[in-house]
Amino acid sequence: MLQCHILLILFFQTFTAWCNSHLRKAGTQIENIDEDFRDGLKLMLLLEVISGERLPKPERGKMRVHKINNVNKALDFIASKGVKLVSIGAEEIVDGNAKMTLGMIWTIILRFAIQDISVEETSAKEGLLLWCQRKTAPYKNVNVQNFHISWKDGLAFNALIHRHRPELIEYDKLRKDDPVTNLNNAFEVAEKYLDIPKMLDAEDIVNTARPDEKAIMTYVSSFYHAFSGAQKAETAANRICKVLAVNQENEHLMEDYEKLASDLLEWIKRTIPWLEDRVPQKTIQEMQQKLEDFRDYRRVHKPPKVQEKCQLEINFNTLQTKLRLSNRPAFMPSEGKMVSDINNGWQHLEQAEKGYEEWLLNEIRRLERLDHLAEKFRQKASIHESWTEGKEAMLRQKDYETATLSDIKALIRKHEAFESDLAAHQDRVEQIAAIAQELNELDYYDSPSVNARCQKICDQWDALGSLTHSRREALEKTEKQLETIDQLHLEYAKRAAPFNNWMESAMEDLQDMFIVHTIEEIEGLIAAHDQFKSTLPDADREREAILGIQNEAQRIADYNNIKLSGNNPYTSVTPQIINSKWERVQQLVPKRDHALQDEQSKQQSNEHLRRQFASQANIVGPWIQTKMEEIGRISIEMNGTLEDQLNHLKQYEQSIVDYKPNIDLLEQQHQLIQEALIFDNKHTNYTMEHIRVGWEQLLTTIARTINEVENQILTRDAKGISQEQMQEFRASFNHFDKDHGGTLGPEEFKACLISLGYDVENDRQGDAEFNRIMSVVDPNNSGIVTFQAFIDFMSRETTDTDTADQVIASFKVLAGDKNYITAEELRRELPPDQAEYCIARMAPYQGPDAISGALDYKSFSTALYGESDL
């Protein structure tokens, strides 16, 4: 009960002091609220003073009806100001109902003293509390959280006064443990110097566990109105801080863009020369290492740079959007660092990259061909050199000078057989020369040694031809002296020589290296080998016939007791040699079978790899194309709120990212194909390059679409555009975007403006207005209007933004209406970092009223919204 009594006294005391602080202006006062307002006269007078408006003329009669009418006029005036008077009637006021009278006075205080207080778009009570918190924040032992116990020790009242009038309070001498002294000091100073009546009693506040919130708010509101001039300066400072914060953030974004662009361009500059290096290596192993390095570049080094490039474009678009929203000039990067410069460099990089991969594959094919030809050259050269060994010495023999007639005849036959053998070897020599020529044309690294060996073979072949001709002439000279010839030996020699050549050719073919790339090619080799095997029975019969000739000659010699001198005088191809080579042919045939079967297995494996890659690529390729089309459709339709659209796009983006394992699987399959040196695939039209480019374009497109929606949200929130307006803008834009390309041509844009109520008809005034609008939405004269440019234009047309004049006016408030401002004033009114930001960038003031240290805030404010290096 005592607590309630103290609060009631506090109400009467506070509200009476508040009313008298206003009634004094009209030359009157009240002593008792519930008695002095009963006739309604002083109540109407109080309302006229605090509102500045005239109320209806009061009735001066003493009768109850006159008093009720006067009070009703006052209550009607209060209601006309949007105030609801719940359960408060004229009869209760006239009857002196203290509770109703106090409620009415509190309603008047709320409406005319507190309601108009607003700090950063808060409610009246919250705004007044926020104002108190900000003003008392620097003071120790003060923590304003409410309008009751936070004020009991009196320090908060003293801090408010000291913040605005530091010469009136010695704050450092106050003690938290002496609340009565603190409260009385604040009340007395406020009453004496600030013309704020003493509405509260120190003892009542201290002795109450929880002082009344209404009484404290009423008294604190008097401080707010007393210091309203300072509040204007604070509002002006807040506006400047907001503008400067935007400028500082934009500068930071510009610096980040410049650094990221420089790093990306430097990487492109370093990478292009490496990709343009076309110096071939000597061996397949070295070229395959280059190919492996290129794979690492595609898998490891390039993907992060693709992300950096995408992020750079997103940062640039976001920065330009923020600059437009803050009414700042567009950001122009340093020379050579525009987004178009980076795109040009990237295109150059991809062109070099495409040519580099094609060159690597061609070089590997060339070296593979060279290795095959070089091995073939060495094999044929070795066979030929083995055959020519000792032939020159044989042709230089002069055994015919001492030979018998039969011997000389034998020598002639033997020489004819040699000539036949020599002619048979002519084709091999020509093949060796042709292979050497091809190696030279293909720039084989060991061409000098090949040429030297080929030249030696050709010189030796010419010498053999010359020696053969000379020996024939010598034999023919003595041929007339020869009468007998051993026909059987001659026949043996004639048949043995080509058969021997056939076996040597067969052995050479069976040992010949082969290289194929398709299953059809190996099947062709297998068919040719099967055809060769089908001729072996005939060859075996020929072998037996040749051996039969030799056996027949021996049989006749034995029968006639002829003693042969040994080997056949017409040929060096003995039956042992024929049998040995025939046995070698028989051994090489199954080896050739195994080699062809192994190659067939390899080509079947390669065909499996082709089909495996094609199966995956034929799924991934159409999937990427479908997603690209869906993104285009989503970006046009844009159903729901922007946040719904953004969430949908991000979910869509996540579904795309979740598809990445399919791309990785395709990369693994592609690597297996390259390691197997498979160069074509007839089962699919998609290459890994197509898939990579499509995937990168898909990621870039969804990221750009998300960025566009984020910029639309940023525009909507910054400009205060409602969701309905944004949907109306989108619907109008889509209606006239006939080709669904995301842009409008001039005529489409004009039709859209007409549908929105703009007067841009085809007359002189309409054309001028349309040209003005086009210069805003299409400053580069590209002939198209993007949706973002359309939104920016509509937001500027429908909302308000900060201007240079507003910032100048705010600085003028801080400067006390002077044409200049000092560093001391900036440091006093602005946060430290933004005060120093202004001081460092403001030019000295040069006007006739300039003082030492004066700063020109007008040129600084103008520069914020124009071309400047701030």
BELLINUR-V858542 format. One line per field, one symbol per residue. phi: phi as a letter, one per 30 degrees, with the letter a starting at -180 (. if undefined). psi: psi as a letter, one per 30 degrees, with the letter a starting at -180 (. if undefined). burial: b if it has 16 or more other ideal C-beta (glycine too) atoms within 10 Angstrom, else e. Layout:
# BELLINUR-V858542
phi: ???
psi: ???
burial: ???
This chain:
# BELLINUR-V858542
phi: .dddddddddeedddddddddcdedcibbbcbedcdcddidddddeddddciccceddccdcdeddddddddddddddddcicdcdicbddddddidddddddddddddedccceddbbhicdedddddddddddcedcdicbdcacbddcddidddddedddcbdddbcddddbddbddddddddddddddcchcddcbcedddddcdbeddddddddddddeddcdddddddddddddeddddddddddddddddedddddddddddddeeddddcddcdbdeddddddddddedddcddeddddddddddddddddddddddcicdddcdeeicdeddddddddddddddddddddedddddddddddddddddddddddddddddidddddddcdddcddddddddddddddddddddddddddddddddddddddddiddceedddddddddddddddedddddddddddddcdddcccbddddddeddddddddddddddddddcddbbbbbddddddddddddddddddedddddddddddddddddddeddchdcddkdedcacdcedddddddddddddddddedddddddddddddddddddddedddcdeddddddddddedddddhdidddddddddddddddddddeedddddddddddddddhccbaddacccddedddddddddddddddddddddddeddddcidddddddddddddddcdddhcibcdedddddddddcjddbddbddddddddddddddbdchdibbddddddedddddcbcbdbddddddddddddiiddbbcddddddcceeddddddedcddddcddcdbdidccddddddddcbdacd
psi: eeeeeeeeeeeeeeeeeeeefefffgglllejefefgeffefeeeeeeeffglkllklkglfleeeeeeeeeeeeeeeefggkkjkgjleeeeefgjeeeeeeeeeeeeeeffeefkkjhhlleeeeeeeeeeeefefklgkijfahdffgeffeeeeeeeeeeifffkieffkkfgieeeeeeeeeeeeeeffhjljflkeeeeefkejlkeeeeeeeeeeeeeegeeeeeeeeeeeeeeeeeeeeeeeeeeeeeeeeeeeeeeeeeeeeeeeffjgjllfleeeeeeeeeeeeeeeeeeeeeeeeeeeeeeeeeeeeeeeeeeggllkkjllkggleeeeeeeeeeeeeeeeeeeeeeeeeeeeeeeeeeeeeeeeeeeeeeeeefkfeeeeffkhfffglleeeeeeeeeeeeeeeeeeeefeeeeeeeeeeeeeeeeghkfheeeeeeeeeeeeeeeeeeeeeeeeeeeeefegeffkfkkjeeeeeeeeeeeeeeeeeeeeeeeffkklklfleeeeeeeeeeeeeefffeeeeeeeeeeeeeeeeeeeeeeeeghkjkfclkfflfjleeeeeeeeeeeeefeeeeeeeeeeeeeeeeeeeeeeeeeeeeefeeeeeeeeeeeeeeeefeeilaleeeeeeeeeeeeeeeeffeeeeeeeeeeeeeeeeghkfljfflfkleeeeeeeeeeeeeeeeeeeeeeeeeeeeeeefgkleeeeeeeeeeeeefieghfglkleeeeeeeeefggkihlileeeeeeeeeeefefifghfgljleeeeeeeeeefflklkleeeeeeeeeeeghglfllleeeefeflleefeeeeeffklkkglfgklkgkkjfeeeeeffgaklg.
burial: eeeeebbeebbbbbbbbbbbbbbeeeeeebeebbebbbbbbbbbbbbebbeeeebeebbeeeeeebbbbbbbbbbebbeeeebeeeebbbebbbeebeebbbbbbbbbbbbbbbbebebeeeebeebbbbbbbebbeebeebebeebbebbbbbbbbbbbbbbbbeebbebeebeeeebeebbbbbbebbeeebebbbbbbbebbeebeebbebbbbbbbbbbbebbeeebebbebbbbbbebbebbeebeebbeebeebbeebbebbeebbeebeeeeeeeebeebbebbeebbeeeeeebeebeeebbebbbbbbbbbbbbbbbebeebebeeebebeebeebbeebeebbeebbebbeebbebbeebeebbebbeebbebbeebbeebeeebeeeebeebeeebbbbbbbbbbbbbebbebbeebbeebbebbeebeeeebeebeebeebbeebeebbeebeebbeebbeebeebeeebeebbebbbbbbbbbbebbbbbbebbeebeeeeebeebeebeebbeebeeeeeeeeebeebbeebbebbeebeeeeeeeeeeeeeebbbbbbbbeebeebbebbeebeeebeebbeebbeebeebbebbebbbebbeebbeebeebeeebeebbeebeeebeebbeebeebbeebeeeeebbeebbebbeebbeeebeebeebebebeebbebbbebbbbbbebbbbbbbbbebbebbebeeebbeebbebbbebbeeeebbbbeebbbbbbeeeeeebeeeeebeebbeebbeebbeeeeebbbbbbbbbbbbbeeeeebebebbbebbbbbbeebebbbeebbeebbeeebbebbbebbeebeeeeeeeebbbbbebbebbbeeeee
